[in-house]
Amino acid sequence: MVLLLFSFRKRGAANMKPKVIAYKKIYPEVLAYLQEACEVMHLEEWNEEARSAFDAALGEAEGLIGTGLKIDHELLKRAPKLKIVSNIAVGYDNFDLGAMSRHHVMATNTPDVLTDTVADTMMGLILAAARRIPEMDQLVKSGRWTSPLTSAQFGTDVHHKTLGIVGMGRIGSAIAKRAHLGFDMNILYHNRSRNVEVERRYQATYCTLDELCRQADFVCVMVPLTEETTNLIGEKEFQAMKKTAIFINGSRGATVDEKALVKALREGEILAAGLDVFAKEPVDHDHPLLGMPNVVTLPHIGSATEETRFRMAQFAAENLVAGLQGKRPPALLNEEVYLNS
């Protein structure tokens, strides 16, 4: 079933719950939590039928919860009663925060709960790309492992190498912890501001983006997607990297110029790449990156474990309910809306 409710009931004395649209499949326990406090229209799949129901109900909705829907001025004009939108994600590049603040709509996300899970995934990508694990897996499964390996099939070490992290927020710090304490890696980082804590705990060194690209054996991008970070890593940065460098992206696909990445890999400017994100998702099946054996590709699985996705959904629901009850949501992105309410 796609919809639990196709339309909201008219509010009366017996029905004072705020109206909420959940535009993503929600765990039953989280849905039950929402339904205790709200009247919920649950769109389990985002298809034409669901979009039609969403459009019809938007004018009465006071809260929205889900992932990826673009919240901009055009949508907000059609939602005069909207008070809060809760992203089930740490990223919020789908939010026009300026427009949301002008419309007095709170914006929330789910930081912290996915930090360790995403950091685990990034270390997995580093290991997989360096040791050529997917490529060697296919060598065995395809029956082509018929003789001892030659040096042409060897990977590269991770331990004691230099990891450059672009974006030293919560997830970047968690990656630094794993890399330095677990693999004795030297940590370089570039960030909008110094992170004294990672410098103290993991002997991380702050540097410019150019210095990081030139010195790092692994370059890992973990920045939010903004106007400033769009195509942050491009031809200039790849040319600055070592020919033995391995590039890792776990942030957003658009932080990297994919054409420049393809060129860098084809021309041997860098050794390999590990990607959990793409500029277009799902990625086109004929994308040139998918045909490169030295590129490890994942379908944006950074936070995709049952435990973490449940905690994210629960946190998003708590944000939503708090905002609708006049309380400050735990992860509020535009504080001024709450302060001026």
For each residue, the residues with C-beta under 8 A, 3 or more apart:
1: 4 44
2: 43 44 45 47 49 50
3: 6 41 42 43 44 49 50 53
4: 1 40 41 42 44
5: 8 39 40 41 42
6: 3 41 53
7: 41 53 56 57
8: 5 19 39 41 57 60 61
9: 12 15 39
10: 15
11: 15 16 19
12: 9 15
13: 16
14:
15: 9 10 11 12 39
16: 11 13
17: 37 38 39
18: 37 38 39 62 63 83 324
19: 8 11 38 39 41 57 60 61 62 63 81
20: 34 38 39 40 41 61 62 63 64 65 320 324
21: 40 41 43 54 57 58 61 63 64 65 66
22: 26 31 34 40 41 42 43 64 65 66
23: 43 46 50 54 64 65 66 69
24: 43 46 65 66 67 88
25: 44 45
26: 22 30 31 34 42 65 313 317
27: 30 31 309 310 313 314
28: 31 32
29: 32 33 310 314
30: 26 27 33 34 310 313 314 317
31: 22 26 27 28 34 35 40 42
32: 28 29 35 36
33: 29 30 36 37 314 317 321
34: 20 22 26 30 31 37 38 40 65 317 320 321
35: 31 32 38 39 40
36: 32 33
37: 17 18 33 34 321 324 325
38: 17 18 19 20 34 35 63 320 321 324
39: 5 8 9 15 17 18 19 20 35
40: 4 5 20 21 22 31 34 35
41: 3 4 5 6 7 8 19 20 21 22 53 54 57 61
42: 3 4 5 22 26 31
43: 2 3 21 22 23 24 46 50 53 54 66
44: 1 2 3 4 25 50
45: 2 25 50
46: 23 24 43 50 51
47: 2 50 51
48: 51 52
49: 2 3 52 53
50: 2 3 23 43 44 45 46 47 53 54
51: 46 47 48 54 55
52: 48 49 55 56
53: 3 6 7 41 43 49 50 56 57
54: 21 23 41 43 50 51 57 58
55: 51 52 58 78
56: 7 52 53
57: 7 8 19 21 41 53 54 60 61
58: 21 54 55 61 75 78 79 82
59: 78 79 80 81
60: 8 19 57 81
61: 8 19 20 21 41 57 58 64 79 81 82
62: 18 19 20 81 82 83 84 324
63: 18 19 20 21 38 82 83 84 85 86 320 323 324
64: 20 21 22 23 61 69 71 79 82 84 85 86
65: 20 21 22 23 24 26 34 85 86 88 316 317 320
66: 21 22 23 24 43 69 86 87 88
67: 24 87 88 89
68: 89 94
69: 23 64 66 75 94
70: 75 94 96
71: 64 75 76 85 94 95 96 99 100 105 107
72: 75 76 96 99
73: 76 77 96 99 102 103
74: 77 78
75: 58 69 70 71 72 78 79
76: 71 72 73 79 82 99 100 103 105
77: 73 74 80
78: 55 58 59 74 75
79: 58 59 61 64 75 76 82 105
80: 59 77
81: 19 59 60 61 62
82: 58 61 62 63 64 76 79 85 103 105
83: 18 62 63 104 105 106 323 324
84: 62 63 64 105 106 107 108 319 320 323 324 329
85: 63 64 65 71 82 95 100 105 106 107 108
86: 63 64 65 66 108 316 317 319 320 323 329
87: 66 67 91 92 94 95 107 108 109 110 316
88: 24 65 66 67 110 312 313 316
89: 67 68 92 109 110 303 312
90: 109 110 111 114 171 303
91: 87 94 109 224 225 252
92: 87 89 95 97 107 109 224 333
93: 224 225 226 252
94: 68 69 70 71 87 91
95: 71 85 87 92 100 107 333
96: 70 71 72 73 99 100
97: 92 100 101 107 333 334
98: 101 102
99: 71 72 73 76 96 102 103
100: 71 76 85 95 96 97 103 105 106 107 334 337
101: 97 98 104 105 334 336 337
102: 73 98 99
103: 73 76 82 99 100
104: 83 101 337 340 341
105: 71 76 79 82 83 84 85 100 101 337
106: 83 84 85 100 323 329 332 333 334 337 338
107: 71 84 85 87 92 95 97 100 332 333 334 337
108: 84 85 86 87 316 319 320 323 329 330 331 332 333
109: 87 89 90 91 92 316 319 331 333
110: 87 88 89 90 113 114 311 312 315 316 319 331
111: 90 114 115 170 331
112: 115 170
113: 110 308 311 312 315
114: 90 110 111 117 118 171 302 303 308 311 312
115: 111 112 118 119 170 171 174
116: 119 120 174
117: 114 120 121 302 303 305 307 308
118: 114 115 121 122 171 174 250 302 303
119: 115 116 122 123 171 174 175 177 178
120: 116 117 123 124 178
121: 117 118 124 125 250 276 298 301 302 303
122: 118 119 125 126 171 175 220 222 248 250 276 302
123: 119 120 126 127 175 178 179 182
124: 120 121 127 128
125: 121 122 128 129 248 250 274 275 276 296 298
126: 122 123 129 130 158 163 179 218 220 246 248 274
127: 123 124 130 131 133 158
128: 124 125 131 132 133 134 274 296
129: 125 126 132 246 248 272 273 274 294 295 296
130: 126 127 155 156 157 158 218 246 272
131: 127 128 136 155 156 158
132: 128 129 135 136 153 155 272 294
133: 127 128 136 137 296
134: 128 137 138 296
135: 132 138 139 293 294
136: 131 132 133 139 140 153
137: 133 134 140 141
138: 134 135 141 142
139: 135 136 142 144 145 153
140: 136 137 144 145
141: 137 138
142: 138 139
143: 146
144: 139 140
145: 139 140
146: 143
147:
148:
149: 153 154
150: 153 154
151: 154
152:
153: 132 136 139 149 150
154: 149 150 151
155: 130 131 132
156: 130 131 244 246 271
157: 130 160 161
158: 126 127 130 131 161 183 185 218
159: 183 184 185
160: 157 183 184 185 186
161: 157 158 183 185 186 217 218
162: 185 186 187 188 215 216 217 218
163: 126 175 176 179 185 186 187 188 216 217 218 220
164: 188 189 190 212 213 215 216 218 219 220
165: 168 172 175 176 187 188 189 190 204 220 222
166: 172 189 190 191 209 212 219 220 221 222 223 232 233
167: 171 172 190 191 221 222 223 224 251
168: 165 172 173 176 189 190 191 195 198 204 222
169: 172 173 191 222 224
170: 111 112 115 173 174
171: 90 114 115 118 119 122 167 174 175 222 250
172: 165 166 167 168 169 175 176 189 191 198 220 222
173: 168 169 170 176 177 195 197 198
174: 115 116 118 119 170 171 177 178
175: 119 122 123 163 165 171 172 178 179 220 222
176: 163 165 168 172 173 179 180 187 189 198 202 204
177: 119 173 174 180 181 182 201 202
178: 119 120 123 174 175 181 182 183
179: 123 126 163 175 176 182 183 185 187 202
180: 176 177 183 184 185 186 187 202 203 204
181: 177 178 202
182: 123 177 178 179
183: 158 159 160 161 178 179 180
184: 159 160 180
185: 158 159 160 161 162 163 179 180 218
186: 160 161 162 163 180 203 205
187: 162 163 165 176 179 180 198 202 203 204 205
188: 162 163 164 165 204 205 207 211 212 215 216
189: 164 165 166 168 172 176 195 198 204 205 206 207 212
190: 164 165 166 167 168 206 207 208 209 212
191: 166 167 168 169 172 194 195 206
192:
193:
194: 191 199 206
195: 168 173 189 191 198 199 204 206
196: 199 200
197: 173 200 201
198: 168 172 173 176 187 189 195 201 202 204
199: 194 195 196 202 203 204 205 206
200: 196 197
201: 177 197 198
202: 176 177 179 180 181 187 198 199
203: 180 186 187 199
204: 165 168 176 180 187 188 189 195 198 199
205: 186 187 188 189 199
206: 189 190 191 194 195 199
207: 188 189 190 211 212 215
208: 190 211 212
209: 166 190 212 213 232 237
210: 213 214 237 240
211: 188 207 208 214 215
212: 164 166 188 189 190 207 208 209 215 216 219
213: 164 209 210 216 219 237 238 240 241 245
214: 210 211 240 241 242
215: 162 164 188 207 211 212
216: 162 163 164 188 212 213 219 241 242 245
217: 161 162 163 242 244 245 246
218: 126 130 158 161 162 163 164 185 245 246 247 248
219: 164 166 212 213 216 233 237 241 245 246 247 248
220: 122 126 163 164 165 166 172 175 248 249 250
221: 166 167 232 233 247 248 249 250 251 255 256
222: 122 165 166 167 168 169 171 172 175 250 251
223: 166 167 226 229 232 251 255
224: 91 92 93 167 169 229 251 252
225: 91 93 229 230 251 252 254 255
226: 93 223 229 230
227: 230
228: 232
229: 223 224 225 226 232 251 252 255
230: 225 226 227 254 255
231: 234 254 255 256 257
232: 166 209 221 223 228 229 237 255 256
233: 166 219 221 237 238 247 249 255 256 257 260 261
234: 231 237 238 256 257 260
235: 238 239 257 260 263 264
236: 239 240
237: 209 210 213 219 232 233 234 240 241
238: 213 233 234 235 241 247 260 261 263 264 269 270
239: 235 236 264 269
240: 210 213 214 236 237
241: 213 214 216 219 237 238 245 247 264 269 270
242: 214 216 217 245 270
243: 268 269 270 271
244: 156 217 271
245: 213 216 217 218 219 241 242 270 271
246: 126 129 130 156 217 218 219 270 271 272 273 274
247: 218 219 221 233 238 241 261 264 270 272 273 274
248: 122 125 126 129 218 219 220 221 273 274 275
249: 220 221 233 253 255 256 273 274 275 276 277
250: 118 121 122 125 171 220 221 222 276 277 302
251: 167 221 222 223 224 225 229 255 277
252: 91 93 224 225 229 255 277
253: 249 256 258 275 277 278 279 280 281
254: 225 230 231 279
255: 221 223 225 229 230 231 232 233 249 251 252
256: 221 231 232 233 234 249 253 260 261 279
257: 231 233 234 235 260 261
258: 253 261 262 278 279 289
259: 262 263
260: 233 234 235 238 256 257 263 264
261: 233 238 247 256 257 258 264 265 273 289
262: 258 259 265 266 288 289
263: 235 238 259 260 266 267 269
264: 235 238 239 241 247 260 261 267 269 270
265: 261 262 268 269 270 272 273 289 292 294 295
266: 262 263
267: 263 264
268: 243 265 271
269: 238 239 241 243 263 264 265
270: 238 241 242 243 245 246 247 264 265 273
271: 156 243 244 245 246 268 294
272: 129 130 132 246 247 265 294 295 296
273: 129 246 247 248 249 261 265 270 289 292 294 295 296
274: 125 126 128 129 246 247 248 249 295 296 298
275: 125 248 249 253 278 289 295 296 297 298
276: 121 122 125 249 250 298 300 301 302
277: 249 250 251 252 253 281 300 302
278: 253 258 275 281 282 283 287 289 300
279: 253 254 256 258
280: 253 283 284
281: 253 277 278 299 300
282: 278 299
283: 278 280 287 289 290 297
284: 280 287
285: 290
286: 290
287: 278 283 284 290
288: 262 291 292
289: 258 261 262 265 273 275 278 283 292 295 297
290: 283 285 286 287 295 297
291: 288
292: 265 273 288 289 295
293: 135
294: 129 132 135 265 271 272 273
295: 129 265 272 273 274 275 289 290 292
296: 125 128 129 133 134 272 273 274 275
297: 275 283 289 290
298: 121 125 274 275 276 301
299: 281 282
300: 276 277 278 281 304
301: 121 276 298 304
302: 114 117 118 121 122 250 276 277
303: 89 90 114 117 118 121 308 309 312
304: 300 301 308 309
305: 117 308 309
306: 309 310
307: 117 310 311
308: 113 114 117 303 304 305 311 312
309: 27 303 304 305 306 312 313
310: 27 29 30 306 307 313 314
311: 110 113 114 307 308 314 315
312: 88 89 110 113 114 303 308 309 315 316
313: 26 27 30 88 309 310 316 317
314: 27 29 30 33 310 311 317 318
315: 110 113 311 312 318 319 330 331
316: 65 86 87 88 108 109 110 312 313 319 320
317: 26 30 33 34 65 86 313 314 320 321
318: 314 315 321 322 329 330
319: 84 86 108 109 110 315 316 322 323 329 330 331 332
320: 20 34 38 63 65 84 86 108 316 317 323 324 329
321: 33 34 37 38 317 318 324 325
322: 318 319 325 327 328 329 330
323: 63 83 84 86 106 108 319 320 326 327 328 329 332 338
324: 18 20 37 38 62 63 83 84 320 321
325: 37 321 322
326: 323 341
327: 322 323
328: 322 323 332 338
329: 84 86 106 108 318 319 320 322 323 332 338
330: 108 315 318 319 322
331: 108 109 110 111 315 319
332: 106 107 108 319 323 328 329 335 337 338
333: 92 95 97 106 107 108 109
334: 97 100 101 106 107 337 338
335: 332 338 339
336: 101 339 340
337: 100 101 104 105 106 107 332 334 340 341
338: 106 323 328 329 332 334 335 341
339: 335 336
340: 104 336 337
341: 104 326 337 338
